[in-house]
Amino acid sequence: MSVGADIEMVRPALGDDGVYGVEGTGVPGKWGWRVGLSGGYENQPVLVLTEGEITSRPVTDRIGGWAGFSLGFGRRVAVQAVVPLAWQTGNDDTLSANGAGLGDPRIGARWGLLDTSLVNATLRADLYVPIGKQDAWMGESSARASFGASGSLEGGFGAILLDVGLLARPLETPRPGLDWGPTAEFGAGVRVDVHPKVSVGASWIGRAVLAGLEEQDGELASEVLASARWKAADTVGLTAGGGFGTQAGVGVPTFRGFVGAVFSEPPKKPKVEKPVAEVKPPPTREKLLEEEIPGLDVPPPPPPPMVKVEGDEITFREEIGFTVGSADLLPESRVVLAAVADLLASDGRIAHVAIEGHTSKEGDLAFNWDLSDRRARAVWEALVVEGVSPQRMSWRGLGEVMPRAGTGSNDVVAEDRRVVLRIARRLAKDEALPVNAATTPLPWNGEAVALDVVSIPAAPVAPKTEFVDPSFFDNDEEEE
C-alpha cells in the first residue's frame, strides 16, 4: 500500500481565547501550564477525486481524540506537545488502513509577539513526528514542519480572529492523480462573549495543497464550524460544537461533532501577611485631657505635607496620576506639582532632579517604555511652567523594567505605574547658588515664563544649654 496523507483539517490547540479551528493568541505566563483533552466524530472524512469526479469515500467514520500539554518558559514564550488518538472504519481497505493508533504527534513553540488591550499576535512553529500508521490517510513517512501566525482584534463584544500557516512536507503522490506537497492553511473566526463565563464562536477554515492546483481537483478544502465555550471554573474550560464541509476536497467530512476541555494552572493566591501584634503608644496629652474633661474639643492633628524630601527622593502624599493609556496629567496632580515647585524654590541645595517614569507589565514592552517617557516629560513640562529652571531637571522613561515590588514576578500591580523624582545632585556646603535668569522661554512654544526665586534655608539654631554650677549640689549635701 502506498504512503498515506495527513488530512486533518482541525488541529486543536491549547490557546484560551480562540475558537475551534482557529488558534488563539494567548500563551501561558512564566511556568504556567495547560492540559487539554478533546474528542470528535467525523462522517466520511476522506474524499477521493480523479479528474474532477468523485470516485469514492474510502473512510466512512472516524472517532478522533487528542491530549496536549503546554508550558510557559517566559512572559510570552511557551512550548507544547499534542498526541492524537484516532480510530477509523471504512469499506475500502485498498485505499486506507482501518483501526486505532492513527495520526502523528507534534511538538511546537508559541511566541506572543504582541499583547495589548486591542490587538494581539502570536507566532508558532510545530514539528510532526511520523510514528503513526503510514498506510492510512492520517499517516506519512516523513516529518512535517508547520509555521504560522495568529492575530486577534479584541473588543467589548469579543474578538475577530485570523490564522495563517504553511505546512512544509516533501512532494509525494499517495494516490494516482493526487499530488500531495507543501500546504497553505488559513482560517478566520469571530468570538462573542455573551457572559463572563460563556462565549460562542464561528469559524471558516481552509487548506490548499500548493502542488498541482491547476491540473487536478481535491487539493482545495474548507469547512465551517460553530462552537460554544463555558468557563466551568477558574481552571477548567469546556468546548463543544460541530461543522460541515463547504468545499469538496480531500479531508473534508460531510459532518463533524466535537467536545474538548482545557485545564490550566490555578490563579496565584495573594500572599497573606502574618498579623503583627499591635503595640499601643502611650496616651498623648490631648488624650489625657479628653479623658479628664469630657466634651473637650481637641483639634485633629495637621495632615502630612503634600510633598517632602526623604533621603534622595522627593515623595508625594498622593501619587501623580494620568489619564488611562496617555500622558495627560490629572487636574489634582498639577496641584501636587505646584507644591514640588515651591519646595525646590525654598531649598536651593537641591541642584538637580531626575524625573523617572515607570509603568506596570500590562501591554507591549515598547509601548510601555514610550508611555513612561512621555509621562516623565509631561511632569518636566509642568514643573517648568510652575517656575522651575529647566537646568535643574531631566527626565527619562524606564517602562516596566523596575517594578516597585522588585520580585520579578508576572503579577501586575497598580503601584508599578508611578513617577519618581530622584535628587541627582545637591550643592556642597561652600557652593553658592547658580545665577539664573528671571525668565525662560518654554522649549515647545517659546513663551516666556517667570522662574521662581531660589533660596537656601537657614541652618537650624541649636537651643542653648543652661549652665548649672556643680558646687550647688555640694552645698546642699553639706547643709543636710
DOVEXZA-880000 format. One record per residue (C-alpha): residue in one letter; x, y, z. Coordinates in steps of 0.1 Angstrom, whole numbers, plus 2048, in hexadecimal, padded with zeros to 3 digits. Layout:
<pts>
   residu     X     Y     Z
        A     X     Y     Z
...
</pts>
This chain:
<pts>
   residu     X     Y     Z
        M   800   800   800
        S   80E   822   7F7
        V   815   83D   810
        G   7F8   84F   820
        A   7F1   875   824
        D   7EA   88A   842
        I   7C6   897   83C
        E   7BD   8A5   85E
        M   7AB   8C7   858
        V   7A7   8CF   87D
        R   7C5   8CF   894
        P   7BB   8D9   8B7
        A   7D2   8F0   8CA
        L   7D6   8FA   8EF
        G   7CE   91F   8EB
        D   7B5   92E   902
        D   7A6   94A   8ED
        G   79F   93A   8CA
        V   783   927   8BB
        Y   783   903   8AF
        G   798   900   88F
        V   7A9   922   893
        E   7C5   923   8AC
        G   7C4   93E   8C7
        T   7E0   956   8CE
        G   7E3   950   8F4
        V   801   93D   902
        P   806   933   927
        G   81C   94A   93C
        K   83D   940   94B
        W   83B   91C   958
        G   816   91C   951
        W   808   8FC   943
        R   7E9   8EF   931
        V   7DD   8CC   92A
        G   7C3   8C5   90E
        L   7AD   8A8   904
        S   796   8A6   8E6
        G   781   88D   8D4
        G   76D   88E   8B4
        Y   75A   87B   899
        E   75E   87F   873
        N   746   871   85A
        Q   757   867   839
        P   776   87C   83E
        V   789   870   81F
        L   77E   87A   7FC
        V   792   86D   7DE
        L   78F   87F   7BD
        T   79C   875   79C
        E   79B   88D   77E
        G   781   8A2   790
        E   769   886   798
        I   762   877   7BA
        T   76C   852   7B9
        S   769   847   7DD
        R   769   84F   802
        P   780   834   80F
        V   77B   83D   834
        T   757   83D   841
        D   75C   846   865
        R   779   854   87B
        I   779   858   8A0
        G   796   86F   8A9
        G   7A5   87D   8C9
        W   7C4   88E   8D5
        A   7D6   896   8F5
        G   7ED   8B5   8F8
        F   803   8C7   911
        S   810   8EA   910
        L   82A   8FB   927
        G   835   91F   928
        F   85A   927   929
        G   859   94C   92A
        R   840   969   92B
        R   835   961   907
        V   847   941   8FD
        A   838   91E   900
        V   83E   8FB   8F3
        Q   823   8E0   8EE
        A   81F   8BC   8E3
        V   800   8AB   8D5
        V   7FA   886   8D0
        P   7DC   87C   8B9
        L   7C9   85C   8C0
        A   7B2   853   8A3
        W   79E   834   899
        Q   78D   831   877
        T   779   818   863
        G   773   816   83E
        N   767   800   822
        D   785   802   80B
        D   7A4   7F2   81A
        T   7B8   7F7   7FA
        L   7B9   81C   800
        S   7BC   821   825
        A   7C4   80C   843
        N   7AB   80A   85F
        G   7AE   806   884
        A   7BE   81A   8A1
        G   7DF   82B   8A7
        L   7DB   843   889
        G   7EA   865   887
        D   80C   874   88D
        P   815   888   8AD
        R   823   8AB   8AC
        I   839   8C1   8C1
        G   83C   8E7   8BE
        A   841   909   8CC
        R   82D   929   8CF
        W   83A   94D   8D1
        G   823   969   8DB
        L   82E   984   8C3
        L   815   99F   8CD
        D   7FF   9A1   8EC
        T   7E9   9C0   8F0
        S   7C5   9C7   8FA
        L   7BC   9CB   8D6
        V   7D3   9B6   8BF
        N   7E4   995   8C7
        A   7FB   980   8B1
        T   80D   95F   8B6
        L   827   94C   8A1
        R   829   926   8A1
        A   83E   90A   895
        D   836   8E4   896
        L   847   8C4   88C
        Y   832   8A4   884
        V   844   884   88D
        P   83B   867   875
        I   835   84A   88D
        G   810   843   884
        K   803   82A   86B
        Q   811   835   849
        D   7F9   820   835
        A   7DB   834   841
        W   7CF   856   835
        M   7DB   865   856
        G   800   85A   854
        E   81F   864   840
        S   842   856   83D
        S   854   877   842
        A   854   892   85C
        R   841   8B2   855
        A   847   8D5   862
        S   82C   8EF   867
        F   830   914   86A
        G   815   92E   86F
        A   808   94D   881
        S   7E8   955   893
        G   7D9   977   899
        S   7BB   985   8AB
        L   7A9   9A6   8AC
        E   79A   9A9   8CF
        G   77B   9BD   8D8
        G   75F   9BF   8F2
        F   74B   9A5   8DF
        G   766   98B   8DC
        A   780   988   8C0
        I   786   984   89B
        L   7A1   969   894
        L   7B7   961   877
        D   7D0   944   872
        V   7E7   93C   855
        G   802   922   852
        L   817   90C   83B
        L   81B   8E6   840
        A   83D   8DC   830
        R   83F   8B8   823
        P   851   8A6   807
        L   83E   8A4   7E6
        E   82E   881   7E3
        T   812   86F   7CF
        P   800   859   7E9
        R   7E4   851   7D0
        P   7E3   852   7A9
        G   7DA   874   79D
        L   7E0   885   7BF
        D   800   899   7C6
        W   805   89F   7EC
        G   81F   8B9   7F6
        P   823   8DB   808
        T   802   8E7   814
        A   7F4   90A   81D
        E   7DC   90B   83A
        F   7C5   928   843
        G   7A8   930   85A
        A   793   94C   866
        G   77A   94E   882
        V   767   963   89A
        R   762   95E   8C0
        V   744   96F   8D2
        D   746   971   8F8
        V   722   96D   902
        H   72A   969   927
        P   74A   96C   93C
        K   74B   946   93C
        V   73A   93E   91B
        S   745   946   8F7
        V   73A   93A   8D5
        G   74E   939   8B5
        A   74D   932   890
        S   76A   92B   878
        W   772   923   855
        I   792   90F   84F
        G   7A2   904   82E
        R   7C0   8F3   81F
        A   7D1   8F5   7FD
        V   7EB   8DC   7F2
        L   803   8F1   7DE
        A   80D   8D5   7C6
        G   7F8   8CE   7A7
        L   7DC   8E7   7AE
        E   7D7   8ED   789
        E   7D7   8C9   77D
        Q   7C1   8B7   796
        D   7A5   8BA   7AF
        G   7A5   8B1   7D4
        E   7C1   8C7   7E1
        L   7A9   8E3   7EB
        A   794   8DC   80B
        S   781   8F1   823
        E   769   8EE   841
        V   751   903   855
        L   751   8FD   87B
        A   73C   90A   898
        S   745   906   8BD
        A   73D   911   8E0
        R   754   914   8FE
        W   74B   913   923
        K   764   91D   93E
        A   758   904   957
        A   773   910   971
        D   792   925   973
        T   7A6   907   968
        V   78E   8F5   950
        G   780   8FF   92E
        L   768   8E8   91B
        T   761   8EA   8F5
        A   747   8D9   8DE
        G   73B   8DF   8BA
        G   73A   8D1   897
        G   73F   8D9   873
        F   73B   8CE   84F
        G   74F   8D0   82E
        T   74A   8ED   816
        Q   765   8E4   7FC
        A   766   8C0   7F1
        G   78B   8B7   7F4
        V   7A1   89D   804
        G   79B   89B   829
        V   77A   8AE   82B
        P   760   89B   83F
        T   73B   89D   836
        F   735   8A4   85B
        R   74A   8A6   87B
        G   742   8AA   8A0
        F   75B   8B0   8BC
        V   75F   8B7   8E2
        G   77E   8C2   8F4
        A   78B   8CE   916
        V   7AA   8E2   920
        F   7B7   8E1   944
        S   7CE   8FE   94E
        E   7E4   908   96C
        P   7CF   915   989
        P   7D1   93B   98D
        K   7ED   946   9A5
        K   7E0   94E   9C8
        P   7EB   96F   9D6
        K   805   96C   9F2
        V   7F5   970   A14
        E   80A   984   A2C
        K   80D   977   A4F
        P   7FA   98D   A68
        V   811   9A3   A7C
        A   809   9A8   AA1
        E   7FC   9CB   AA6
        V   810   9E0   ABE
        K   7FC   9FD   ACC
        P   810   A1D   AD0
        P   80E   A2F   AF2
        P   7F0   A47   AF4
        T   7F7   A6A   AE8
        R   7F0   A89   AFC
        E   7D1   A90   AE7
        K   7C5   A6D   AEE
        L   7C9   A72   B14
        L   7B8   A93   B13
        E   79B   A84   AFF
        E   798   A68   B19
        E   799   A81   B37
        I   782   A9B   B28
        P   765   A8B   B14
        G   75A   A9E   AF6
        L   77B   AB0   AF2
        D   77F   AB9   ACD
        V   7A3   AAE   AC3
        P   7AD   AB9   AA0
        P   7B8   A9D   A89
        P   7DC   A9A   A80
        P   7E8   AAD   A61
        P   7E9   A99   A41
        P   80B   A8D   A34
        P   81C   AA5   A1C
        M   812   AA1   9F7
        V   837   A9C   9ED
        K   856   A97   A01
        V   87B   A8C   9FD
        E   882   A68   A09
        G   8A7   A5F   A04
        D   8AF   A64   9DF
        E   88B   A65   9D3
        I   86E   A7E   9D3
        T   84F   A6C   9DE
        F   82A   A75   9DB
        R   80C   A70   9F2
        E   7F9   A66   9D3
        E   807   A56   9B3
        I   809   A6A   993
        G   7ED   A5D   97D
        F   7E6   A5D   957
        T   7C9   A55   940
        V   7C9   A2F   939
        G   7E1   A26   91D
        S   7ED   A4A   917
        A   805   A64   925
        D   7E9   A7E   92E
        L   7ED   A89   952
        L   7CE   A87   968
        P   7C4   AAA   976
        E   7CB   AA0   99A
        S   7EE   A95   991
        R   7F6   AB9   985
        V   7F0   AC4   9A9
        V   809   AAB   9B5
        L   823   AB7   99B
        A   81D   ADB   9A6
        A   827   AD0   9C9
        V   846   AC0   9BB
        A   84F   AE1   9AA
        D   84B   AF4   9CB
        L   862   ADA   9DD
        L   87D   ADE   9C2
        A   87B   B03   9C5
        S   87F   B02   9EB
        D   89C   AEA   9EA
        G   8B6   AF4   9D1
        R   8CE   AD9   9DF
        I   8BB   AC1   9C7
        A   8D0   AC9   9A8
        H   8C1   AAF   990
        V   8A3   A98   990
        A   89F   A79   979
        I   87B   A72   970
        E   875   A4D   969
        G   855   A3E   95A
        H   84B   A1A   961
        T   82F   A03   955
        S   821   9E1   95F
        K   827   9C2   949
        E   805   9C4   938
        G   807   9C9   912
        D   824   9CA   8FA
        L   848   9D0   906
        A   84F   9EB   8EC
        F   82E   9FC   8F2
        N   834   9FD   918
        W   856   A0C   913
        D   849   A27   8FC
        L   82C   A2F   914
        S   843   A31   932
        D   85A   A49   91F
        R   83D   A60   915
        R   82F   A60   938
        A   851   A6A   947
        R   854   A86   92D
        A   831   A92   936
        V   83B   A96   95A
        W   85B   AA9   94F
        E   846   AC0   939
        A   82D   AC7   956
        L   849   AD0   96E
        V   859   AE8   955
        V   837   AF9   951
        E   836   AFB   978
        G   857   B0F   977
        V   872   AF4   97C
        S   891   AFA   967
        P   895   AE0   94B
        Q   8BA   ADD   955
        R   8B0   ACE   976
        M   89E   AB1   967
        S   8A0   A94   94E
        W   888   A78   946
        R   889   A54   93A
        G   871   A37   935
        L   879   A15   944
        G   85A   A02   938
        E   852   9E2   94B
        V   876   9D7   953
        M   877   9E4   977
        P   857   9D8   989
        R   852   9E7   9AC
        A   84D   9C5   9BB
        G   86F   9B9   9AE
        T   864   995   9AD
        G   868   990   987
        S   847   97E   986
        N   82D   981   96B
        D   812   98E   982
        V   806   9B0   977
        V   805   9C9   994
        A   7F6   9EC   992
        E   812   9F9   9A8
        D   82B   9F4   98B
        R   81A   A10   977
        R   82B   A2E   986
        V   841   A4D   982
        V   860   A4F   998
        L   874   A70   99F
        R   898   A67   9A9
        I   8B0   A81   9B6
        A   8CE   A7B   99F
        R   8E4   A97   9AD
        R   8E6   AAE   9CC
        L   8FB   ACD   9D0
        A   91A   ACA   9E6
        K   91B   ADD   A06
        D   932   AF8   9F8
        E   922   AF8   9D5
        A   90E   B17   9CC
        L   8EC   B17   9BB
        P   8EF   B1A   995
        V   8E4   B3A   985
        N   8C5   B35   970
        A   8B2   B4C   959
        A   891   B5A   966
        T   87D   B4A   949
        T   882   B2D   931
        P   871   B25   910
        L   85C   B05   90F
        P   86F   AED   8F8
        W   84F   AE2   8E6
        N   83F   B04   8DD
        G   859   B1F   8E6
        E   841   B30   8FF
        A   854   B40   91C
        V   84C   B36   93F
        A   85A   B44   960
        L   871   B2F   974
        D   86E   B2B   999
        V   886   B3D   9B0
        V   89B   B21   9C0
        S   8A9   B24   9E3
        I   8BC   B0E   9FC
        P   8AA   B08   A1D
        A   8BC   B14   A3B
        A   8CD   AFA   A51
        P   8B9   AF2   A70
        V   8C6   B03   A90
        A   8CE   AEA   AAC
        P   8BD   AF3   ACD
        K   8D4   B02   AE8
        T   8DE   AEB   B04
        E   8D9   AFB   B27
        F   8F9   AFA   B3C
        V   8F5   AEB   B5F
        D   910   AF0   B79
        P   919   ACD   B86
        S   922   ADC   BA8
        F   8FD   AE3   BAD
        F   8F7   ABF   BB4
        D   915   ABC   BCB
        N   908   AD9   BE1
        D   8E7   AC8   BE4
        E   8F8   AA8   BF0
        E   90C   ABB   C0A
        E   8EC   ACC   C17
        E   8DC   AAA   C1B
</pts>
